[in-house]
Amino acid sequence: MRQPGACVRSDKVTFRCPGCAAEGHDHKQEHAVLFEDGRFTCVVEKAHRSAIAEALGVKSALSGVQSPLRGVQSNLRSIS
């Protein structure tokens, strides 16, 4: 699933946080982070995890905190 501004950086992918973008921020498209183990977050506002989860097609923002997205390690580059 492609995300705006996605950039692979060693063990993670950074991309535009949809929550920050909706507020007129994240012009560099790097506030959202998807880690190799499937966790994800917004480095500016943790409350934006729900918006990131929706953009990634995950049912709950808790999925990014407690249980990793399946197959992320092999598909990390597919969102960029």
C-alpha positions as CSV (number, residue, x, y, z in Angstrom):
1,M,0.0,0.0,0.0
2,R,1.7,3.2,-1.1
3,Q,1.9,6.2,1.2
4,P,2.7,9.8,0.3
5,G,6.4,10.6,0.9
6,A,7.3,7.0,1.9
7,C,11.0,6.6,2.3
8,V,12.8,3.5,3.5
9,R,15.4,4.2,6.2
10,S,17.3,1.2,7.5
11,D,14.7,-0.6,9.8
12,K,11.7,1.7,9.2
13,V,9.7,3.6,6.6
14,T,8.8,7.2,7.2
15,F,5.8,8.8,5.4
16,R,3.3,11.6,5.6
17,C,1.1,11.4,8.7
18,P,-2.5,11.7,7.6
19,G,-3.4,13.3,11.0
20,C,-0.7,15.9,10.8
21,A,-1.5,16.6,7.1
22,A,-5.2,17.1,8.0
23,E,-4.0,19.8,10.5
24,G,-1.8,21.5,7.8
25,H,1.5,20.0,9.1
26,D,4.1,17.4,8.0
27,H,5.1,19.2,4.8
28,K,8.3,17.1,4.7
29,Q,6.2,13.9,4.8
30,E,8.1,12.2,7.6
31,H,6.0,12.3,10.8
32,A,4.6,8.8,10.4
33,V,6.9,5.8,11.0
34,L,6.3,2.1,10.2
35,F,8.9,-0.1,11.9
36,E,10.1,-3.3,10.5
37,D,8.3,-5.3,13.2
38,G,5.0,-3.8,12.2
39,R,4.6,-1.1,14.9
40,F,3.7,2.4,13.7
41,T,3.4,5.8,15.2
42,C,3.4,9.6,14.6
43,V,6.6,11.1,16.0
44,V,4.8,14.4,16.7
45,E,1.3,13.4,18.0
46,K,0.6,9.8,19.3
47,A,-3.1,10.4,18.9
48,H,-2.6,10.3,15.1
49,R,-2.0,6.5,15.3
50,S,-5.7,6.0,14.4
51,A,-5.3,8.0,11.2
52,I,-2.2,6.1,10.3
53,A,-3.9,2.8,11.0
54,E,-6.7,3.7,8.6
55,A,-4.2,4.8,5.9
56,L,-2.4,1.5,6.3
57,G,-5.6,-0.5,6.3
58,V,-5.3,-1.7,9.9
59,K,-8.6,-2.1,11.9
60,S,-7.2,-0.6,15.1
61,A,-4.4,1.8,16.1
62,L,-3.7,-0.7,18.9
63,S,-2.4,-3.1,16.2
64,G,0.6,-0.8,15.7
65,V,1.3,-0.9,19.4
66,Q,0.6,-4.4,20.6
67,S,0.6,-6.8,17.6
68,P,2.7,-6.3,14.5
69,L,1.3,-6.1,11.0
70,R,1.7,-9.5,9.4
71,G,4.3,-9.7,6.6
72,V,5.7,-6.2,7.1
73,Q,9.3,-7.2,7.1
74,S,9.1,-8.7,3.6
75,N,6.8,-6.0,2.3
76,L,8.4,-2.9,3.9
77,R,9.3,-1.4,0.5
78,S,5.8,-1.9,-0.9
79,I,4.5,1.2,0.7
80,S,7.2,3.4,-0.7
